[in-house]
């Protein structure tokens, strides 16, 4: 989990666009970030079965 300082730092506009850090809005994690949904892979897995993310269904075969 990211610290409050890291989350605040990533919200500021960087000097160069390549320095932008995408973070999960729920937990602040920067690794495993999914751009389409704005969350990390861990939060994504928690939110899909609950139906919070529309249009996504857990696959089973």
Secondary structure, 3 states (H helix, E strand, C coil): CCCHHHHHHHHCCCCCHHHCCCCCCCCCCCCCEECCCCEEHHHHHHHHHHCCCCCCCCCCC
